[in-house]
Amino acid sequence: MSDQPAPVNDLRSALALLERHPGQLHTTDHPIDPYGELAGVYKRVGAGGTVERPTRVGPAMLFENVKGYPGARILVGLLASRNRVGLLLDCPPRELTRRMTDAVRNPVEPVFVGADQSPCQEVVHRADADGFDLRTLLPAPTNTDQDAGPYFCEALVLGSDPDTGHTDVTIHRLCVQDKDEISIFFAPGRHIDAFRKKAEARGKALPVSINIGLDPAVYLGTSFEAPTTPLGFDELTIGGSLRGEGVQLVDCLTVDQKAIARAEIVIEGEILPEVRVAEDQNTNTGHAMPEFPGYDGPANPSLPVIKVKAVTTRKDAIVQTLVGPGEEHVSLAGIPTEAAVLRMCEDEYPGFVQQTYAHSSGGGKFLQVVQVKKTSDFDDGRARQVGVLALGIYTELKHVVLVDEDVDPFDTEDVLWAMTTRFQADKDLVVLPGVAGHVLDPSQTPQYNPALPAKGVTAKMVYDATRPYGLRDMFTRARFRDVDPRPWYPDYEE
């Protein structure tokens, strides 16, 4: 019998792989409340990211005894570690950026399979026949006691352009509002929202599938944004490229849409035209849920509604979730962002950008460290051009820190050292005022800065912490012998 693990092509094979690596997955049958308690536990064990301290990077956790939901299981933190993402994609963590860049350049189209090849339809609940209640059927967790309601936090919405049929997939904020209704929040510029508006203009609903519990390659591939993946680009092709085979899709049972065949759970429904609800209509908390910048997002007073037609699942299905501001969001949003910036910079300046890193303190979106290699005085200006280019490539990016090739972009202490000793504020700071940013940053509001015209507009910054090429000898780091310490310290690890 082969000792090699089965290839990863869904969530269960991903968990089987992690079980072979000590410290990467912790399974518990101690009873857990999905409302506030689960996130409170994982906040300490492994959330990381911009979560209020104390927190840390730790294992993924699988809870197998969920209060109020006999037989249900909830997984949190699958991607809440860059090292774990590397294991799941069979790639060294520092090479994930280039791996993702290659996947964008070499897309693999999805493949369509029948119901007999689709584990996501092993168990079927139809709204018209079963009269189910989402609130008791599936354990959608809350992160905090202030949440607007229970959320499906790691659910991939699949929708299609009513004009062209092109498909888009994106993770959105989904709050369970009633027995068969879910509100959906769209940040500005999301493609499925554009599809919804087209359908609504015709007085029609937009059919969608909500896919939960997936191969991590699918989640990562679908987290790219324009301009890397413009309107009409199917991000499922990136997940297919990462695995070397197309993502399997199956026809939904009750709406004219596709679903991811190997998902743990699929919620089939339609985004209704001209129907809006307040996100916190059932709780009146004024808050939505904790978002990636580390703050509670405000409850939106008017959101579109998904009317649920069916829920299909695997047997013993796993609800996959995340802690909003945690390291899992950094992986989901940040690694594709790194790849988008690196890809564009390589196209413009081949060989100049060595590495990019979407830092955890920016939630994967706001802060990126870009490592460059200068070979001439002209490259002093080219480095800053790269910083501006990065801000232009990714609208939501707010700050770029430029470092030299002798600085490790993944090492915060090393980056701060460069920012301290290779920077003068009146010379090396490039500020771009009044630029489109992200609505979930509370500093990007006219209340914070009256000079801003609207929420989601900001000043952006390139922090040039590179040494001037002509003065590079003044900035040479102290050189030590490269000695293998293991004869003296056998426990040493790189």
VEXDREN-2710 file (C-alpha; in Angstrom, 1 decimal):
% VEXDREN-2710
k/r/px/py/pz
1/MET/0.0/0.0/0.0
2/SER/1.3/3.4/-0.9
3/ASP/2.3/5.8/1.9
4/GLN/1.6/8.8/-0.3
5/PRO/-1.4/10.9/0.6
6/ALA/-4.2/11.2/-1.9
7/PRO/-4.0/14.4/-4.1
8/VAL/-5.8/17.3/-2.6
9/ASN/-9.0/18.1/-4.6
10/ASP/-11.4/19.1/-1.8
11/LEU/-11.6/20.0/1.9
12/ARG/-11.5/16.5/3.2
13/SER/-8.3/15.5/1.3
14/ALA/-6.8/18.8/2.5
15/LEU/-7.5/17.8/6.1
16/ALA/-6.1/14.3/5.5
17/LEU/-2.9/15.9/4.3
18/LEU/-2.7/18.2/7.4
19/GLU/-3.2/15.2/9.7
20/ARG/0.2/13.9/8.5
21/HIS/1.9/17.1/9.8
22/PRO/2.0/17.5/13.5
23/GLY/0.7/20.8/14.9
24/GLN/-1.3/21.8/11.8
25/LEU/-4.8/20.4/12.7
26/HIS/-6.4/20.0/16.1
27/THR/-9.7/18.1/16.3
28/THR/-11.9/18.3/19.4
29/ASP/-15.2/16.9/20.5
30/HIS/-15.5/19.2/23.5
31/PRO/-18.9/21.0/23.2
32/ILE/-18.6/24.4/21.6
33/ASP/-21.2/27.2/21.1
34/PRO/-21.0/28.6/17.5
35/TYR/-22.2/31.9/18.7
36/GLY/-19.2/33.9/20.0
37/GLU/-17.6/31.1/21.9
38/LEU/-16.0/29.3/18.9
39/ALA/-14.4/32.5/17.6
40/GLY/-13.3/33.4/21.1
41/VAL/-11.5/30.1/21.4
42/TYR/-9.7/30.4/18.1
43/LYS/-8.9/34.1/18.7
44/ARG/-6.4/32.8/21.2
45/VAL/-5.3/29.6/19.6
46/GLY/-4.6/30.5/16.0
47/ALA/-6.3/33.6/14.6
48/GLY/-3.3/35.9/14.3
49/GLY/-3.6/38.8/11.9
50/THR/-5.1/42.1/13.1
51/VAL/-7.1/40.4/15.9
52/GLU/-6.9/42.1/19.3
53/ARG/-4.0/40.6/21.4
54/PRO/-3.4/38.1/22.9
55/THR/-3.5/36.0/19.7
56/ARG/-1.1/33.9/17.8
57/VAL/-0.6/31.7/14.7
58/GLY/-1.6/28.2/15.5
59/PRO/-3.2/25.0/14.1
60/ALA/-6.5/24.8/12.2
61/MET/-9.3/23.6/14.5
62/LEU/-12.1/21.1/13.7
63/PHE/-15.0/21.2/16.2
64/GLU/-17.0/18.0/16.1
65/ASN/-19.5/18.7/18.9
66/VAL/-21.5/21.9/18.1
67/LYS/-24.1/22.9/20.6
68/GLY/-27.6/22.9/19.1
69/TYR/-26.5/21.1/15.9
70/PRO/-26.2/17.3/16.4
71/GLY/-23.8/15.8/13.9
72/ALA/-22.5/19.2/12.6
73/ARG/-18.9/20.1/12.4
74/ILE/-17.1/23.4/12.0
75/LEU/-13.6/24.0/10.7
76/VAL/-11.8/27.3/11.4
77/GLY/-8.3/28.5/10.5
78/LEU/-7.4/26.2/7.6
79/LEU/-5.4/29.0/5.8
80/ALA/-4.5/30.9/9.0
81/SER/-0.8/30.2/8.5
82/ARG/1.5/30.9/5.5
83/ASN/3.4/27.7/6.3
84/ARG/0.1/25.7/6.2
85/VAL/-0.9/27.3/2.9
86/GLY/2.5/26.1/1.6
87/LEU/1.8/22.5/2.8
88/LEU/-1.7/22.6/1.2
89/LEU/-0.3/23.8/-2.2
90/ASP/2.9/21.7/-2.0
91/CYS/5.0/24.8/-2.2
92/PRO/7.6/26.5/0.1
93/PRO/5.9/29.4/1.8
94/ARG/8.3/32.0/0.3
95/GLU/7.6/30.8/-3.2
96/LEU/3.8/31.0/-2.9
97/THR/3.7/34.4/-4.6
98/ARG/5.4/33.1/-7.7
99/ARG/3.3/30.0/-7.7
100/MET/0.2/32.1/-7.7
101/THR/1.6/34.3/-10.5
102/ASP/2.3/31.2/-12.6
103/ALA/-1.3/30.0/-12.0
104/VAL/-2.8/33.3/-13.3
105/ARG/-0.6/33.0/-16.4
106/ASN/-1.6/29.3/-17.1
107/PRO/-5.4/29.0/-16.4
108/VAL/-7.1/25.6/-16.5
109/GLU/-10.8/25.7/-17.3
110/PRO/-13.4/24.1/-15.0
111/VAL/-15.0/20.7/-16.0
112/PHE/-18.6/19.8/-15.7
113/VAL/-19.7/16.6/-14.0
114/GLY/-23.0/14.9/-13.2
115/ALA/-24.8/14.6/-9.9
116/ASP/-23.4/11.0/-9.5
117/GLN/-19.9/12.6/-9.3
118/SER/-20.9/15.4/-7.0
119/PRO/-20.5/14.7/-3.3
120/CYS/-22.1/18.2/-2.6
121/GLN/-25.5/16.7/-3.5
122/GLU/-25.4/13.6/-1.3
123/VAL/-28.0/15.2/1.0
124/VAL/-30.7/17.5/-0.4
125/HIS/-33.0/19.9/1.4
126/ARG/-35.5/21.7/-0.8
127/ALA/-37.3/24.8/0.4
128/ASP/-40.6/24.0/-1.4
129/ALA/-40.7/20.4/-0.2
130/ASP/-39.0/20.4/3.2
131/GLY/-39.8/23.8/4.6
132/PHE/-36.4/24.0/6.2
133/ASP/-35.0/26.7/8.4
134/LEU/-31.4/27.7/7.7
135/ARG/-31.0/28.9/11.3
136/THR/-31.4/25.4/12.6
137/LEU/-30.1/23.4/9.6
138/LEU/-26.6/24.8/9.4
139/PRO/-24.4/26.3/12.2
140/ALA/-23.5/29.8/10.9
141/PRO/-21.2/31.2/13.6
142/THR/-20.9/34.7/15.0
143/ASN/-17.5/36.2/15.7
144/THR/-18.5/38.5/18.6
145/ASP/-21.5/39.3/20.7
146/GLN/-22.0/42.5/18.7
147/ASP/-22.4/40.7/15.3
148/ALA/-25.5/41.6/13.3
149/GLY/-26.4/37.9/13.2
150/PRO/-24.9/34.5/12.2
151/TYR/-22.6/34.7/9.2
152/PHE/-21.2/32.3/6.6
153/CYS/-17.8/33.8/6.7
154/GLU/-15.9/31.6/4.2
155/ALA/-18.6/31.1/1.6
156/LEU/-17.8/31.4/-2.1
157/VAL/-20.6/33.0/-4.1
158/LEU/-20.8/32.0/-7.8
159/GLY/-22.8/34.1/-10.2
160/SER/-23.0/34.7/-13.9
161/ASP/-23.3/37.8/-16.1
162/PRO/-26.9/37.9/-17.5
163/ASP/-25.5/39.2/-20.9
164/THR/-22.5/37.1/-21.5
165/GLY/-22.8/34.1/-19.2
166/HIS/-19.3/34.7/-17.8
167/THR/-19.0/33.4/-14.3
168/ASP/-17.4/35.1/-11.3
169/VAL/-16.7/33.8/-7.8
170/THR/-16.1/35.9/-4.7
171/ILE/-16.2/35.6/-0.9
172/HIS/-18.8/38.0/0.4
173/ARG/-20.3/38.9/3.8
174/LEU/-23.4/36.7/4.2
175/CYS/-25.7/37.2/7.2
176/VAL/-28.5/34.7/7.8
177/GLN/-31.6/36.9/8.2
178/ASP/-34.5/34.4/8.2
179/LYS/-35.3/30.8/7.6
180/ASP/-34.7/31.1/3.9
181/GLU/-33.1/34.6/3.5
182/ILE/-29.5/35.8/3.6
183/SER/-28.2/39.3/3.1
184/ILE/-25.2/39.9/1.0
185/PHE/-22.7/42.8/1.3
186/PHE/-20.8/44.0/-1.8
187/ALA/-17.8/46.2/-1.5
188/PRO/-17.6/48.7/-4.4
189/GLY/-16.6/47.3/-7.7
190/ARG/-17.4/43.6/-7.1
191/HIS/-18.3/41.8/-10.3
192/ILE/-21.2/39.8/-9.0
193/ASP/-22.8/43.1/-7.9
194/ALA/-22.5/44.3/-11.5
195/PHE/-24.3/41.1/-12.5
196/ARG/-27.0/41.7/-9.9
197/LYS/-27.5/45.3/-11.1
198/LYS/-28.0/44.1/-14.7
199/ALA/-30.6/41.5/-13.6
200/GLU/-32.3/44.0/-11.3
201/ALA/-32.6/46.6/-14.1
202/ARG/-34.7/44.0/-16.0
203/GLY/-36.7/43.2/-12.9
204/LYS/-35.2/39.7/-12.7
205/ALA/-33.5/37.8/-9.9
206/LEU/-29.8/36.7/-10.2
207/PRO/-29.3/32.9/-9.6
208/VAL/-26.3/32.1/-7.4
209/SER/-24.8/29.3/-5.6
210/ILE/-23.0/29.7/-2.2
211/ASN/-20.2/27.1/-1.9
212/ILE/-18.8/26.3/1.6
213/GLY/-16.0/23.9/2.5
214/LEU/-13.6/23.8/-0.5
215/ASP/-10.2/22.8/-1.7
216/PRO/-8.0/25.7/-0.4
217/ALA/-6.7/26.2/-4.0
218/VAL/-10.2/27.2/-5.1
219/TYR/-10.5/29.8/-2.3
220/LEU/-7.1/31.2/-3.0
221/GLY/-7.6/31.4/-6.8
222/THR/-10.9/33.2/-6.4
223/SER/-9.4/35.9/-4.2
224/PHE/-7.7/37.8/-7.1
225/GLU/-9.3/41.0/-8.2
226/ALA/-9.2/43.4/-11.2
227/PRO/-7.1/44.3/-13.0
228/THR/-5.4/41.0/-12.7
229/THR/-8.7/39.2/-13.2
230/PRO/-10.9/41.7/-15.1
231/LEU/-14.6/41.3/-15.7
232/GLY/-15.1/38.1/-17.7
233/PHE/-12.1/36.3/-16.2
234/ASP/-13.2/33.1/-14.5
235/GLU/-11.1/32.9/-11.3
236/LEU/-11.9/29.2/-11.0
237/THR/-9.3/28.6/-13.7
238/ILE/-6.6/29.7/-11.3
239/GLY/-7.7/27.1/-8.8
240/GLY/-7.6/24.6/-11.6
241/SER/-4.1/25.7/-12.5
242/LEU/-2.9/25.3/-9.0
243/ARG/-4.0/21.7/-9.0
244/GLY/-3.3/20.9/-12.6
245/GLU/-6.9/19.9/-13.3
246/GLY/-10.1/21.8/-13.8
247/VAL/-12.4/22.6/-10.8
248/GLN/-15.4/20.3/-11.0
249/LEU/-18.8/22.0/-11.4
250/VAL/-22.3/20.5/-11.3
251/ASP/-25.8/21.9/-12.2
252/CYS/-27.7/23.2/-9.2
253/LEU/-31.0/21.5/-8.5
254/THR/-33.3/24.4/-8.1
255/VAL/-31.7/27.5/-9.8
256/ASP/-30.1/28.0/-13.2
257/GLN/-26.6/28.1/-11.9
258/LYS/-23.5/25.9/-11.3
259/ALA/-22.1/24.7/-8.0
260/ILE/-18.7/23.4/-7.0
261/ALA/-19.2/19.6/-7.1
262/ARG/-16.8/18.7/-4.3
263/ALA/-18.0/21.4/-1.8
264/GLU/-19.1/20.4/1.6
265/ILE/-22.2/22.5/1.4
266/VAL/-24.0/24.4/-1.4
267/ILE/-26.8/26.9/-0.8
268/GLU/-28.8/27.5/-3.9
269/GLY/-30.7/30.8/-4.3
270/GLU/-31.5/34.0/-6.1
271/ILE/-30.6/37.6/-5.3
272/LEU/-34.0/39.3/-5.4
273/PRO/-34.6/42.5/-7.4
274/GLU/-35.6/45.6/-5.5
275/VAL/-35.5/43.9/-2.1
276/ARG/-33.3/45.3/0.7
277/VAL/-32.9/44.7/4.4
278/ALA/-30.9/46.2/7.2
279/GLU/-28.0/43.9/8.0
280/ASP/-28.8/44.0/11.8
281/GLN/-32.6/44.0/11.4
282/ASN/-32.8/41.1/14.0
283/THR/-30.4/42.4/16.5
284/ASN/-30.1/46.2/16.1
285/THR/-26.4/46.1/17.3
286/GLY/-25.3/48.7/14.7
287/HIS/-22.4/46.3/13.9
288/ALA/-21.9/43.8/11.2
289/MET/-18.9/41.6/12.1
290/PRO/-15.2/42.0/12.6
291/GLU/-13.6/42.9/9.3
292/PHE/-10.0/42.4/8.2
293/PRO/-8.7/45.8/9.4
294/GLY/-9.4/44.7/12.9
295/TYR/-12.5/46.7/13.6
296/ASP/-16.2/45.9/13.7
297/GLY/-17.7/46.8/10.4
298/PRO/-20.8/49.0/10.7
299/ALA/-24.1/47.2/9.9
300/ASN/-25.3/48.2/6.5
301/PRO/-28.8/49.7/6.5
302/SER/-29.8/48.4/3.0
303/LEU/-28.5/45.2/1.6
304/PRO/-29.7/42.9/-1.2
305/VAL/-31.3/39.6/-0.2
306/ILE/-30.7/36.0/-1.4
307/LYS/-33.8/33.9/-1.3
308/VAL/-32.7/30.3/-0.6
309/LYS/-34.2/27.6/-2.7
310/ALA/-32.3/24.6/-1.6
311/VAL/-29.4/23.4/0.6
312/THR/-27.3/20.4/-0.6
313/THR/-24.5/18.8/1.4
314/ARG/-22.1/16.0/1.7
315/LYS/-22.8/13.4/4.4
316/ASP/-21.4/14.7/7.8
317/ALA/-20.8/18.1/6.2
318/ILE/-18.2/20.5/7.5
319/VAL/-19.0/24.2/7.8
320/GLN/-15.8/26.1/7.1
321/THR/-15.4/29.5/8.7
322/LEU/-12.8/32.1/9.6
323/VAL/-12.2/34.8/12.2
324/GLY/-12.8/38.0/10.4
325/PRO/-9.6/40.0/11.1
326/GLY/-7.3/36.9/11.4
327/GLU/-4.4/35.5/9.5
328/GLU/-6.7/33.4/7.3
329/HIS/-7.9/36.6/5.6
330/VAL/-4.3/37.6/5.2
331/SER/-3.6/34.4/3.2
332/LEU/-6.9/34.6/1.2
333/ALA/-6.5/38.2/0.2
334/GLY/-2.8/38.8/0.6
335/ILE/-1.1/36.0/-1.3
336/PRO/-3.1/36.8/-4.5
337/THR/-2.4/40.5/-4.0
338/GLU/1.3/39.7/-3.8
339/ALA/1.1/37.7/-7.0
340/ALA/-0.9/40.5/-8.8
341/VAL/1.7/43.1/-7.9
342/LEU/4.7/40.8/-8.8
343/ARG/3.1/39.8/-12.1
344/MET/2.6/43.4/-13.2
345/CYS/6.1/44.5/-12.0
346/GLU/7.8/41.6/-13.8
347/ASP/6.0/42.6/-17.0
348/GLU/7.1/46.2/-16.7
349/TYR/10.6/45.8/-15.1
350/PRO/11.8/42.2/-15.6
351/GLY/14.2/41.1/-12.8
352/PHE/13.9/44.2/-10.7
353/VAL/11.3/43.2/-8.1
354/GLN/12.6/40.2/-6.2
355/GLN/9.7/39.5/-3.8
356/THR/6.4/41.0/-2.5
357/TYR/4.7/40.4/0.8
358/ALA/1.3/41.5/1.9
359/HIS/1.9/42.1/5.6
360/SER/-0.4/40.7/8.2
361/SER/-0.8/44.1/9.9
362/GLY/-2.6/45.3/6.8
363/GLY/-5.0/42.4/6.8
364/GLY/-3.5/41.2/3.5
365/LYS/-4.9/44.3/1.6
366/PHE/-3.5/47.6/3.0
367/LEU/0.3/47.1/3.4
368/GLN/2.8/45.5/1.1
369/VAL/6.5/45.1/1.4
370/VAL/8.3/45.1/-2.0
371/GLN/11.9/44.0/-2.3
372/VAL/13.9/45.4/-5.3
373/LYS/17.4/44.9/-6.6
374/LYS/19.1/48.1/-7.8
375/THR/21.9/48.0/-10.4
376/SER/22.2/51.7/-11.3
377/ASP/21.5/55.2/-10.1
378/PHE/18.4/55.2/-12.4
379/ASP/16.9/52.5/-10.2
380/ASP/16.5/54.9/-7.3
381/GLY/13.6/56.4/-9.3
382/ARG/12.5/53.0/-10.7
383/ALA/12.0/51.7/-7.2
384/ARG/9.6/54.5/-6.4
385/GLN/7.8/54.0/-9.7
386/VAL/7.3/50.3/-8.7
387/GLY/5.7/51.6/-5.4
388/VAL/3.3/53.8/-7.4
389/LEU/2.6/51.0/-9.8
390/ALA/1.7/48.6/-7.0
391/LEU/-0.8/51.2/-5.6
392/GLY/-2.3/51.5/-9.1
393/ILE/-2.5/47.7/-9.7
394/TYR/-4.4/47.0/-6.5
395/THR/-6.9/49.7/-5.6
396/GLU/-7.3/48.7/-1.9
397/LEU/-3.6/48.8/-1.2
398/LYS/-2.8/51.8/1.0
399/HIS/0.9/51.7/2.0
400/VAL/4.0/50.2/0.1
401/VAL/7.3/49.8/1.8
402/LEU/10.3/49.4/-0.5
403/VAL/13.3/47.5/0.7
404/ASP/16.6/46.3/-0.8
405/GLU/17.6/42.7/-1.6
406/ASP/19.6/42.4/1.7
407/VAL/16.4/42.9/3.7
408/ASP/14.0/40.0/4.3
409/PRO/10.5/41.3/3.4
410/PHE/8.9/38.6/5.6
411/ASP/10.8/39.6/8.7
412/THR/9.1/42.6/10.3
413/GLU/12.1/43.5/12.5
414/ASP/14.3/43.5/9.4
415/VAL/11.8/45.7/7.5
416/LEU/11.5/48.1/10.5
417/TRP/15.4/48.3/10.7
418/ALA/15.5/49.4/7.0
419/MET/12.6/51.9/7.6
420/THR/14.6/53.3/10.5
421/THR/18.1/53.5/9.0
422/ARG/17.5/53.9/5.3
423/PHE/14.8/56.6/5.4
424/GLN/14.4/60.3/5.9
425/ALA/10.8/61.5/6.2
426/ASP/11.3/64.8/4.3
427/LYS/13.1/63.0/1.4
428/ASP/11.9/59.4/1.1
429/LEU/8.1/59.6/1.7
430/VAL/5.9/59.7/-1.4
431/VAL/2.3/60.7/-0.7
432/LEU/-0.6/60.3/-3.1
433/PRO/-3.6/62.2/-1.7
434/GLY/-7.3/61.7/-2.6
435/VAL/-7.0/58.2/-4.1
436/ALA/-9.7/55.4/-4.1
437/GLY/-9.1/53.0/-1.3
438/HIS/-11.3/50.8/0.9
439/VAL/-14.6/51.5/2.7
440/LEU/-13.8/49.3/5.7
441/ASP/-10.8/51.4/6.9
442/PRO/-12.3/53.8/9.5
443/SER/-9.6/56.4/8.7
444/GLN/-10.8/56.7/5.1
445/THR/-13.8/58.9/6.0
446/PRO/-14.6/62.6/5.9
447/GLN/-15.2/62.4/9.6
448/TYR/-11.6/61.4/10.1
449/ASN/-10.3/63.8/7.5
450/PRO/-12.7/66.5/6.2
451/ALA/-10.5/66.9/3.1
452/LEU/-11.7/63.5/1.9
453/PRO/-14.7/63.7/-0.5
454/ALA/-16.3/60.4/0.5
455/LYS/-15.9/57.2/2.5
456/GLY/-13.3/54.9/0.9
457/VAL/-11.1/57.7/-0.4
458/THR/-7.6/58.0/1.2
459/ALA/-4.0/59.2/1.0
460/LYS/-1.6/56.5/-0.1
461/MET/2.1/56.3/0.7
462/VAL/5.3/54.8/-0.7
463/TYR/7.8/54.5/2.1
464/ASP/11.2/54.2/0.3
465/ALA/13.4/52.4/2.7
466/THR/16.0/51.5/0.1
467/ARG/19.6/52.7/0.1
468/PRO/20.5/55.2/-2.6
469/TYR/22.5/53.3/-5.2
470/GLY/25.3/55.8/-5.3
471/LEU/25.7/55.5/-1.5
472/ARG/25.3/51.7/-1.2
473/ASP/28.7/51.2/0.3
474/MET/27.6/53.4/3.3
475/PHE/24.7/51.0/3.9
476/THR/26.6/47.7/3.8
477/ARG/25.4/45.5/6.6
478/ALA/27.9/43.9/9.0
479/ARG/29.1/40.6/7.6
480/PHE/29.5/37.5/9.7
481/ARG/30.9/34.1/9.0
482/ASP/28.4/31.7/7.6
483/VAL/28.9/28.9/10.2
484/ASP/26.7/25.8/10.6
485/PRO/25.8/25.9/14.4
486/ARG/24.5/22.3/14.6
487/PRO/27.7/20.7/16.0
488/TRP/27.3/23.0/19.0
489/TYR/23.5/23.4/18.9
490/PRO/21.9/20.2/17.5
491/ASP/18.3/21.6/17.7
492/TYR/19.0/24.4/15.3
493/GLU/16.5/24.7/12.5
494/GLU/16.6/27.2/9.6
END
